[in-house]
Amino acid sequence: MRAEPKLEWLRCFVAVVDAGSLAGAAGDVHRSQSAVSMQLKKLEDAVGRRLLERGPHRLTLTPDGQTLLGYARRMLELHAEARAALQGKKDFVGQVRLGVPDDYAASYLTPVLRRFAARYGGVEIQLDCEQSTSLIPLVARGELDLALVSRDNARRGTLLFHEPMVWVGSPQFELWRRDPLPIAVYEEASLARRGAIESLAQQGRRFRVVYNSSSLAGQIAAVESGLAVAVLTQCSAPRELQVLGADQGLGPLAPMEVAVYRSRESRASKAADLLHELLVKTLRQTVTT
């Protein structure tokens, strides 16, 4: 007869899903990586199903794992609520104004916010999605507490990782064969725009700007519709677009330095402290492992 799933097994399972790796989850549940792996094995043995597939870089949920995940979260939340009620404890409360570019929101911010909400459900997050060029002055003026940004100088915030930049084009149109090359670019102050133009200049390749947009969706639409090629962060490049390089006559691009930037005013906020700490811990682990 199989054993009933235990809360500690479910806790490890949820932590691994949110962190994306055994190593990332180990610190969250205060166990060694091997202990986390053992807890997962016990859970899979108990339910008689494979819950996670081990890929070369990341763990992914099986269909049975997806089914169990929702129940596991609810069970852990109810357990935490019951303990808090019996011990007379109230949730930590607060508010954090957070900024993030569209490029980084889904790939990097979503798992962080999921983990934060599980720990500090009483904290309200106000999210502002803008380009880094807009977010940086908002943080500097204290209108945002924290922002995940492509930093414009080495002293801007806490460095988390380097995000590769890629040329992308639609394989249906092969615009890279044209001379001058039609390109889509972000606003004047954009580091991606500057990097694209500098790369073309170094090659001596002629180009013309045919599309301007501060929106990631706008850049992707311009490429998909056959108007232009563009430079995007690797994490935001849709799979249906072709990553271009030397074979298409396009040179290398410098990566973005992605950092978490914090306002001076937020230093007095415990909620901002906690989210800043989790951003640094999670993204440094997730992206570098």
LUMBA-181188 format. One record per residue (C-alpha): residue in three letters; x, y, z. Coordinates in steps of 0.1 Angstrom, whole numbers. Example, Ala and Ser with C-alpha at 12.3 -4.5 7.8 and 13.67 -1.06 7.14 Angstrom:
<lumtor aa="ALA" xx="123" yy="-45" zz="78"/>
<lumtor aa="SER" xx="137" yy="-11" zz="71"/>
***
This chain:
<lumtor aa="MET" xx="0" yy="0" zz="0"/>
<lumtor aa="ARG" xx="14" yy="34" zz="-10"/>
<lumtor aa="ALA" xx="21" yy="60" zz="17"/>
<lumtor aa="GLU" xx="0" yy="92" zz="18"/>
<lumtor aa="PRO" xx="18" yy="123" zz="5"/>
<lumtor aa="LYS" xx="34" yy="143" zz="33"/>
<lumtor aa="LEU" xx="34" yy="181" zz="35"/>
<lumtor aa="GLU" xx="72" yy="182" zz="35"/>
<lumtor aa="TRP" xx="72" yy="163" zz="2"/>
<lumtor aa="LEU" xx="47" yy="186" zz="-13"/>
<lumtor aa="ARG" xx="66" yy="216" zz="0"/>
<lumtor aa="CYS" xx="98" yy="204" zz="-18"/>
<lumtor aa="PHE" xx="78" yy="197" zz="-49"/>
<lumtor aa="VAL" xx="63" yy="232" zz="-51"/>
<lumtor aa="ALA" xx="97" yy="248" zz="-43"/>
<lumtor aa="VAL" xx="114" yy="229" zz="-71"/>
<lumtor aa="VAL" xx="87" yy="240" zz="-96"/>
<lumtor aa="ASP" xx="90" yy="276" zz="-85"/>
<lumtor aa="ALA" xx="128" yy="276" zz="-85"/>
<lumtor aa="GLY" xx="131" yy="256" zz="-117"/>
<lumtor aa="SER" xx="159" yy="235" zz="-103"/>
<lumtor aa="LEU" xx="168" yy="213" zz="-73"/>
<lumtor aa="ALA" xx="197" yy="236" zz="-64"/>
<lumtor aa="GLY" xx="174" yy="266" zz="-64"/>
<lumtor aa="ALA" xx="148" yy="249" zz="-42"/>
<lumtor aa="ALA" xx="173" yy="236" zz="-16"/>
<lumtor aa="GLY" xx="178" yy="270" zz="0"/>
<lumtor aa="ASP" xx="141" yy="277" zz="1"/>
<lumtor aa="VAL" xx="133" yy="245" zz="21"/>
<lumtor aa="HIS" xx="165" yy="246" zz="41"/>
<lumtor aa="ARG" xx="176" yy="212" zz="28"/>
<lumtor aa="SER" xx="205" yy="198" zz="8"/>
<lumtor aa="GLN" xx="200" yy="192" zz="-29"/>
<lumtor aa="SER" xx="202" yy="155" zz="-24"/>
<lumtor aa="ALA" xx="176" yy="156" zz="3"/>
<lumtor aa="VAL" xx="152" yy="176" zz="-20"/>
<lumtor aa="SER" xx="157" yy="149" zz="-47"/>
<lumtor aa="MET" xx="149" yy="122" zz="-22"/>
<lumtor aa="GLN" xx="117" yy="140" zz="-11"/>
<lumtor aa="LEU" xx="106" yy="142" zz="-47"/>
<lumtor aa="LYS" xx="112" yy="105" zz="-52"/>
<lumtor aa="LYS" xx="91" yy="97" zz="-21"/>
<lumtor aa="LEU" xx="63" yy="119" zz="-34"/>
<lumtor aa="GLU" xx="64" yy="103" zz="-69"/>
<lumtor aa="ASP" xx="64" yy="68" zz="-53"/>
<lumtor aa="ALA" xx="35" yy="78" zz="-31"/>
<lumtor aa="VAL" xx="13" yy="90" zz="-59"/>
<lumtor aa="GLY" xx="25" yy="64" zz="-84"/>
<lumtor aa="ARG" xx="31" yy="90" zz="-111"/>
<lumtor aa="ARG" xx="60" yy="108" zz="-127"/>
<lumtor aa="LEU" xx="57" yy="144" zz="-117"/>
<lumtor aa="LEU" xx="88" yy="161" zz="-132"/>
<lumtor aa="GLU" xx="109" yy="155" zz="-163"/>
<lumtor aa="ARG" xx="146" yy="162" zz="-158"/>
<lumtor aa="GLY" xx="159" yy="182" zz="-188"/>
<lumtor aa="PRO" xx="195" yy="193" zz="-195"/>
<lumtor aa="HIS" xx="189" yy="228" zz="-180"/>
<lumtor aa="ARG" xx="156" yy="228" zz="-163"/>
<lumtor aa="LEU" xx="129" yy="206" zz="-147"/>
<lumtor aa="THR" xx="95" yy="206" zz="-163"/>
<lumtor aa="LEU" xx="61" yy="194" zz="-151"/>
<lumtor aa="THR" xx="45" yy="163" zz="-165"/>
<lumtor aa="PRO" xx="7" yy="164" zz="-170"/>
<lumtor aa="ASP" xx="3" yy="146" zz="-137"/>
<lumtor aa="GLY" xx="26" yy="171" zz="-121"/>
<lumtor aa="GLN" xx="5" yy="200" zz="-134"/>
<lumtor aa="THR" xx="-26" yy="184" zz="-119"/>
<lumtor aa="LEU" xx="-9" yy="179" zz="-85"/>
<lumtor aa="LEU" xx="7" yy="213" zz="-83"/>
<lumtor aa="GLY" xx="-26" yy="232" zz="-78"/>
<lumtor aa="TYR" xx="-37" yy="209" zz="-51"/>
<lumtor aa="ALA" xx="-3" yy="210" zz="-34"/>
<lumtor aa="ARG" xx="-3" yy="248" zz="-33"/>
<lumtor aa="ARG" xx="-38" yy="248" zz="-18"/>
<lumtor aa="MET" xx="-28" yy="223" zz="8"/>
<lumtor aa="LEU" xx="3" yy="242" zz="18"/>
<lumtor aa="GLU" xx="-17" yy="275" zz="20"/>
<lumtor aa="LEU" xx="-44" yy="259" zz="42"/>
<lumtor aa="HIS" xx="-17" yy="245" zz="65"/>
<lumtor aa="ALA" xx="-1" yy="279" zz="68"/>
<lumtor aa="GLU" xx="-34" yy="296" zz="75"/>
<lumtor aa="ALA" xx="-43" yy="270" zz="101"/>
<lumtor aa="ARG" xx="-10" yy="274" zz="119"/>
<lumtor aa="ALA" xx="-13" yy="312" zz="118"/>
<lumtor aa="ALA" xx="-49" yy="310" zz="132"/>
<lumtor aa="LEU" xx="-39" yy="287" zz="161"/>
<lumtor aa="GLN" xx="-8" yy="308" zz="170"/>
<lumtor aa="GLY" xx="-26" yy="341" zz="167"/>
<lumtor aa="LYS" xx="-2" yy="354" zz="141"/>
<lumtor aa="LYS" xx="-11" yy="379" zz="114"/>
<lumtor aa="ASP" xx="3" yy="380" zz="79"/>
<lumtor aa="PHE" xx="31" yy="405" zz="73"/>
<lumtor aa="VAL" xx="16" yy="434" zz="53"/>
<lumtor aa="GLY" xx="30" yy="461" zz="31"/>
<lumtor aa="GLN" xx="32" yy="474" zz="-4"/>
<lumtor aa="VAL" xx="59" yy="474" zz="-31"/>
<lumtor aa="ARG" xx="59" yy="494" zz="-63"/>
<lumtor aa="LEU" xx="78" yy="472" zz="-88"/>
<lumtor aa="GLY" xx="88" yy="479" zz="-124"/>
<lumtor aa="VAL" xx="99" yy="455" zz="-151"/>
<lumtor aa="PRO" xx="103" yy="456" zz="-189"/>
<lumtor aa="ASP" xx="80" yy="433" zz="-209"/>
<lumtor aa="ASP" xx="111" yy="414" zz="-220"/>
<lumtor aa="TYR" xx="119" yy="401" zz="-185"/>
<lumtor aa="ALA" xx="84" yy="399" zz="-170"/>
<lumtor aa="ALA" xx="74" yy="363" zz="-181"/>
<lumtor aa="SER" xx="108" yy="347" zz="-182"/>
<lumtor aa="TYR" xx="123" yy="361" zz="-149"/>
<lumtor aa="LEU" xx="97" yy="380" zz="-128"/>
<lumtor aa="THR" xx="68" yy="355" zz="-128"/>
<lumtor aa="PRO" xx="87" yy="327" zz="-108"/>
<lumtor aa="VAL" xx="99" yy="354" zz="-83"/>
<lumtor aa="LEU" xx="65" yy="368" zz="-77"/>
<lumtor aa="ARG" xx="50" yy="333" zz="-73"/>
<lumtor aa="ARG" xx="75" yy="325" zz="-46"/>
<lumtor aa="PHE" xx="71" yy="359" zz="-29"/>
<lumtor aa="ALA" xx="33" yy="356" zz="-28"/>
<lumtor aa="ALA" xx="35" yy="321" zz="-12"/>
<lumtor aa="ARG" xx="56" yy="336" zz="16"/>
<lumtor aa="TYR" xx="42" yy="370" zz="21"/>
<lumtor aa="GLY" xx="6" yy="369" zz="9"/>
<lumtor aa="GLY" xx="-2" yy="401" zz="28"/>
<lumtor aa="VAL" xx="21" yy="423" zz="7"/>
<lumtor aa="GLU" xx="5" yy="441" zz="-22"/>
<lumtor aa="ILE" xx="26" yy="444" zz="-54"/>
<lumtor aa="GLN" xx="19" yy="473" zz="-78"/>
<lumtor aa="LEU" xx="35" yy="463" zz="-111"/>
<lumtor aa="ASP" xx="45" yy="488" zz="-138"/>
<lumtor aa="CYS" xx="56" yy="473" zz="-172"/>
<lumtor aa="GLU" xx="78" yy="498" zz="-191"/>
<lumtor aa="GLN" xx="111" yy="499" zz="-209"/>
<lumtor aa="SER" xx="142" yy="503" zz="-188"/>
<lumtor aa="THR" xx="147" yy="538" zz="-201"/>
<lumtor aa="SER" xx="114" yy="547" zz="-185"/>
<lumtor aa="LEU" xx="118" yy="527" zz="-153"/>
<lumtor aa="ILE" xx="152" yy="540" zz="-143"/>
<lumtor aa="PRO" xx="141" yy="576" zz="-138"/>
<lumtor aa="LEU" xx="110" yy="564" zz="-119"/>
<lumtor aa="VAL" xx="131" yy="546" zz="-94"/>
<lumtor aa="ALA" xx="155" yy="575" zz="-92"/>
<lumtor aa="ARG" xx="126" yy="599" zz="-83"/>
<lumtor aa="GLY" xx="112" yy="574" zz="-58"/>
<lumtor aa="GLU" xx="81" yy="568" zz="-78"/>
<lumtor aa="LEU" xx="90" yy="531" zz="-79"/>
<lumtor aa="ASP" xx="106" yy="511" zz="-51"/>
<lumtor aa="LEU" xx="123" yy="484" zz="-72"/>
<lumtor aa="ALA" xx="128" yy="477" zz="-109"/>
<lumtor aa="LEU" xx="144" yy="450" zz="-130"/>
<lumtor aa="VAL" xx="163" yy="468" zz="-156"/>
<lumtor aa="SER" xx="189" yy="466" zz="-184"/>
<lumtor aa="ARG" xx="213" yy="489" zz="-166"/>
<lumtor aa="ASP" xx="229" yy="519" zz="-184"/>
<lumtor aa="ASN" xx="261" yy="520" zz="-162"/>
<lumtor aa="ALA" xx="280" yy="497" zz="-139"/>
<lumtor aa="ARG" xx="269" yy="515" zz="-108"/>
<lumtor aa="ARG" xx="232" yy="512" zz="-115"/>
<lumtor aa="GLY" xx="217" yy="487" zz="-90"/>
<lumtor aa="THR" xx="228" yy="451" zz="-82"/>
<lumtor aa="LEU" xx="239" yy="431" zz="-112"/>
<lumtor aa="LEU" xx="220" yy="398" zz="-116"/>
<lumtor aa="PHE" xx="230" yy="383" zz="-149"/>
<lumtor aa="HIS" xx="239" yy="390" zz="-185"/>
<lumtor aa="GLU" xx="211" yy="386" zz="-210"/>
<lumtor aa="PRO" xx="222" yy="378" zz="-246"/>
<lumtor aa="MET" xx="209" yy="400" zz="-274"/>
<lumtor aa="VAL" xx="200" yy="385" zz="-308"/>
<lumtor aa="TRP" xx="190" yy="396" zz="-343"/>
<lumtor aa="VAL" xx="157" yy="381" zz="-354"/>
<lumtor aa="GLY" xx="139" yy="380" zz="-387"/>
<lumtor aa="SER" xx="110" yy="362" zz="-403"/>
<lumtor aa="PRO" xx="120" yy="332" zz="-424"/>
<lumtor aa="GLN" xx="91" yy="339" zz="-447"/>
<lumtor aa="PHE" xx="105" yy="372" zz="-459"/>
<lumtor aa="GLU" xx="143" yy="369" zz="-456"/>
<lumtor aa="LEU" xx="147" yy="407" zz="-453"/>
<lumtor aa="TRP" xx="184" yy="403" zz="-443"/>
<lumtor aa="ARG" xx="191" yy="399" zz="-480"/>
<lumtor aa="ARG" xx="181" yy="435" zz="-487"/>
<lumtor aa="ASP" xx="204" yy="464" zz="-490"/>
<lumtor aa="PRO" xx="200" yy="487" zz="-472"/>
<lumtor aa="LEU" xx="188" yy="465" zz="-443"/>
<lumtor aa="PRO" xx="153" yy="475" zz="-430"/>
<lumtor aa="ILE" xx="154" yy="475" zz="-392"/>
<lumtor aa="ALA" xx="129" yy="480" zz="-363"/>
<lumtor aa="VAL" xx="142" yy="499" zz="-333"/>
<lumtor aa="TYR" xx="132" yy="510" zz="-298"/>
<lumtor aa="GLU" xx="133" yy="547" zz="-286"/>
<lumtor aa="GLU" xx="164" yy="569" zz="-290"/>
<lumtor aa="ALA" xx="177" yy="562" zz="-255"/>
<lumtor aa="SER" xx="174" yy="524" zz="-258"/>
<lumtor aa="LEU" xx="205" yy="503" zz="-253"/>
<lumtor aa="ALA" xx="191" yy="477" zz="-277"/>
<lumtor aa="ARG" xx="188" yy="504" zz="-304"/>
<lumtor aa="ARG" xx="223" yy="516" zz="-297"/>
<lumtor aa="GLY" xx="237" yy="481" zz="-298"/>
<lumtor aa="ALA" xx="220" yy="473" zz="-331"/>
<lumtor aa="ILE" xx="233" yy="504" zz="-349"/>
<lumtor aa="GLU" xx="268" yy="501" zz="-335"/>
<lumtor aa="SER" xx="269" yy="464" zz="-347"/>
<lumtor aa="LEU" xx="259" yy="474" zz="-382"/>
<lumtor aa="ALA" xx="283" yy="504" zz="-383"/>
<lumtor aa="GLN" xx="312" yy="481" zz="-373"/>
<lumtor aa="GLN" xx="304" yy="459" zz="-403"/>
<lumtor aa="GLY" xx="299" yy="488" zz="-426"/>
<lumtor aa="ARG" xx="265" yy="475" zz="-435"/>
<lumtor aa="ARG" xx="239" yy="500" zz="-448"/>
<lumtor aa="PHE" xx="206" yy="501" zz="-430"/>
<lumtor aa="ARG" xx="174" yy="522" zz="-428"/>
<lumtor aa="VAL" xx="151" yy="525" zz="-398"/>
<lumtor aa="VAL" xx="116" yy="516" zz="-410"/>
<lumtor aa="TYR" xx="98" yy="511" zz="-377"/>
<lumtor aa="ASN" xx="100" yy="528" zz="-343"/>
<lumtor aa="SER" xx="83" yy="514" zz="-312"/>
<lumtor aa="SER" xx="89" yy="514" zz="-274"/>
<lumtor aa="SER" xx="68" yy="482" zz="-272"/>
<lumtor aa="LEU" xx="82" yy="447" zz="-274"/>
<lumtor aa="ALA" xx="49" yy="436" zz="-290"/>
<lumtor aa="GLY" xx="54" yy="463" zz="-316"/>
<lumtor aa="GLN" xx="89" yy="451" zz="-324"/>
<lumtor aa="ILE" xx="77" yy="415" zz="-328"/>
<lumtor aa="ALA" xx="48" yy="425" zz="-349"/>
<lumtor aa="ALA" xx="71" yy="445" zz="-373"/>
<lumtor aa="VAL" xx="93" yy="414" zz="-377"/>
<lumtor aa="GLU" xx="65" yy="389" zz="-381"/>
<lumtor aa="SER" xx="48" yy="411" zz="-407"/>
<lumtor aa="GLY" xx="79" yy="413" zz="-429"/>
<lumtor aa="LEU" xx="86" yy="450" zz="-423"/>
<lumtor aa="ALA" xx="120" yy="447" zz="-407"/>
<lumtor aa="VAL" xx="145" yy="427" zz="-387"/>
<lumtor aa="ALA" xx="151" yy="437" zz="-351"/>
<lumtor aa="VAL" xx="173" yy="432" zz="-320"/>
<lumtor aa="LEU" xx="156" yy="415" zz="-291"/>
<lumtor aa="THR" xx="166" yy="400" zz="-258"/>
<lumtor aa="GLN" xx="171" yy="363" zz="-262"/>
<lumtor aa="CYS" xx="145" yy="355" zz="-236"/>
<lumtor aa="SER" xx="118" yy="374" zz="-255"/>
<lumtor aa="ALA" xx="125" yy="362" zz="-290"/>
<lumtor aa="PRO" xx="95" yy="341" zz="-302"/>
<lumtor aa="ARG" xx="104" yy="306" zz="-314"/>
<lumtor aa="GLU" xx="87" yy="312" zz="-348"/>
<lumtor aa="LEU" xx="112" yy="339" zz="-356"/>
<lumtor aa="GLN" xx="147" yy="331" zz="-370"/>
<lumtor aa="VAL" xx="177" yy="340" zz="-350"/>
<lumtor aa="LEU" xx="202" yy="357" zz="-374"/>
<lumtor aa="GLY" xx="239" yy="358" zz="-374"/>
<lumtor aa="ALA" xx="270" yy="357" zz="-395"/>
<lumtor aa="ASP" xx="254" yy="335" zz="-421"/>
<lumtor aa="GLN" xx="229" yy="363" zz="-427"/>
<lumtor aa="GLY" xx="256" yy="390" zz="-427"/>
<lumtor aa="LEU" xx="249" yy="402" zz="-392"/>
<lumtor aa="GLY" xx="275" yy="408" zz="-365"/>
<lumtor aa="PRO" xx="276" yy="400" zz="-328"/>
<lumtor aa="LEU" xx="258" yy="420" zz="-302"/>
<lumtor aa="ALA" xx="269" yy="429" zz="-266"/>
<lumtor aa="PRO" xx="247" yy="413" zz="-239"/>
<lumtor aa="MET" xx="225" yy="434" zz="-215"/>
<lumtor aa="GLU" xx="235" yy="437" zz="-179"/>
<lumtor aa="VAL" xx="203" yy="430" zz="-160"/>
<lumtor aa="ALA" xx="201" yy="445" zz="-125"/>
<lumtor aa="VAL" xx="177" yy="452" zz="-98"/>
<lumtor aa="TYR" xx="176" yy="489" zz="-91"/>
<lumtor aa="ARG" xx="163" yy="503" zz="-58"/>
<lumtor aa="SER" xx="151" yy="537" zz="-48"/>
<lumtor aa="ARG" xx="166" yy="554" zz="-17"/>
<lumtor aa="GLU" xx="131" yy="559" zz="-3"/>
<lumtor aa="SER" xx="125" yy="521" zz="-3"/>
<lumtor aa="ARG" xx="153" yy="515" zz="22"/>
<lumtor aa="ALA" xx="128" yy="521" zz="50"/>
<lumtor aa="SER" xx="104" yy="494" zz="36"/>
<lumtor aa="LYS" xx="106" yy="459" zz="50"/>
<lumtor aa="ALA" xx="84" yy="446" zz="22"/>
<lumtor aa="ALA" xx="109" yy="461" zz="-4"/>
<lumtor aa="ASP" xx="138" yy="445" zz="16"/>
<lumtor aa="LEU" xx="122" yy="411" zz="13"/>
<lumtor aa="LEU" xx="114" yy="414" zz="-24"/>
<lumtor aa="HIS" xx="148" yy="428" zz="-33"/>
<lumtor aa="GLU" xx="164" yy="399" zz="-14"/>
<lumtor aa="LEU" xx="143" yy="373" zz="-32"/>
<lumtor aa="LEU" xx="150" yy="389" zz="-66"/>
<lumtor aa="VAL" xx="187" yy="387" zz="-61"/>
<lumtor aa="LYS" xx="187" yy="352" zz="-47"/>
<lumtor aa="THR" xx="163" yy="337" zz="-72"/>
<lumtor aa="LEU" xx="176" yy="353" zz="-104"/>
<lumtor aa="ARG" xx="213" yy="348" zz="-97"/>
<lumtor aa="GLN" xx="206" yy="312" zz="-90"/>
<lumtor aa="THR" xx="181" yy="305" zz="-118"/>
<lumtor aa="VAL" xx="200" yy="322" zz="-146"/>
<lumtor aa="THR" xx="235" yy="312" zz="-137"/>
<lumtor aa="THR" xx="228" yy="275" zz="-129"/>
***
